Amino acid sequence: MNNPFPHELALGDVYYSPLLLVVFLAFMAAVVTVLILNKLKLSHFFYAPSYVFVAITVLYIVLIDTYWIKF
């Protein structure tokens, strides 16, 4: 009953949850996505851009967790 995925990430002698890495990567991807939306002037079509940012971040968290880094 071995799980091939790591349960924690080690940086030196400190162990971190893989969720921390997933959230960081999702946040950075959401920032890039929002910058692209702003550059293309598509963000003014949204009623509440801050809620869209949170929704994009959650979407990236789910996608990264499902297909790349599993925690």
VENKAUR-V621133 format. One record per run of one state. SS is the DSSP state (a for helix, b for strand, c for the rest). FROM is the first residue (numbers start at 0). TO is the last residue. If there is no record, write none. Layout:
<<SS:FROM:TO> <SS:FROM:TO>>
//
This chain:
<<c:0:7> <b:8:10> <c:11:12> <b:13:15> <c:16:16> <a:17:38> <c:39:41> <a:42:44> <c:45:47> <a:48:66> <c:67:70>>
//
